[in-house]
């Protein structure tokens, strides 16, 4: 059995820019600081970035308040943006069909592992038209690092289905995704043009090509049978 694990922002949905701006704005308003690009942070997850900023600013005594207020304000900003700009929140080409077909594929178990909070990720997925019912899910609401989030998503997928996985494949669009898969020994498929990797797809439109790149020709036959 194959475990296909998916990132959300920049992978399943085109939400990176406005999501980043909502998060940056919430952090700056609550903490009173200017937030630099997060490529330089050790753990590029919503909680990981906040934890590092709290440590850098010497604000450990206010940790719980900051985490609570940033998350609340971020979700508020995200809801307002989606309500006013619903047409801007779109699925990556082919991604909805890919998710639906993989949910039904006899040789695949699907999971989602995202560095965002569970509430924000599910809000965006619903708004973009995804049905993730029955899909195992892990986020920074569960753990701080991407590798921990991915490992938890894999564990939950095993618990939910009882399946034994011969391969674990993660689809993501960030260098931090690639590094986390290396840490866990998972295979990585880069989505889009942000990451240089030998296995890369522009989107999910011709997703049969993914199986070929991964050497899963039996899955192409199973799908067409």
C-alpha positions, 0 to 999 in steps of 0.5 A: 500500500502507498501512503500519499501525503499532501501539503496544503498551501502552494500544493493543493491550493494557491493560497501562499501569498494571502495566507502569508500576509494574514499571518504576518499581519497578525504576528506584527499586530500582536507582538509589535515587531516586524516579521522578516521572511520565514525561510530563515526560521528553523521550523517553518510552521505557524507555531514554529515561527511563533515559538522562535520569535517569542524566544528571540524577543525575550517574551517567554512569559507571554507565550500562551497569550501570544500564541492564542492571540496570534492564532485568533487574529490570523483566523479572523483575518483569513475568514474576512479575506475569504469572504471578500475574495472567494474567487482568489482561493482556487485549487491547484489545477487538477488537485481536486480530481487527484484527491477524489481519485486517490481517496478511491484508489485501491492502492493508495491511502491519502493523508494531509500534513500541513505546517498551518493550523488545522482550523485555517487549513481546513477553512481554505480547503473547504473554500477551494472546493475540496472534500477531505472527509475520510482523509487523515490529517495533521498540522501544527495544531498537533506538533511544531516541526514539519517532520513531526507533523508528517510522522503523525499524519502517517501514524494516523493514516495507519491507525485509521485504515489498518494499512501497512505502507510499503512507500510514503510519498510527500507532495510539497512545494517548499525546501522545508518540505524536502528537508523533512522528507529527507529526515524521515526517509520519505519520498518527495514530489516537488509541486510547482517551481519553488523546489529543485528536485528530480521528481517534480510536477507543475500541478496535478493535471496529468497526474498519471505521470506521477505514477510513472515518475515514481515507478508505480506503473501498476497503479496506472493499470489499476486506475484504468482497469 
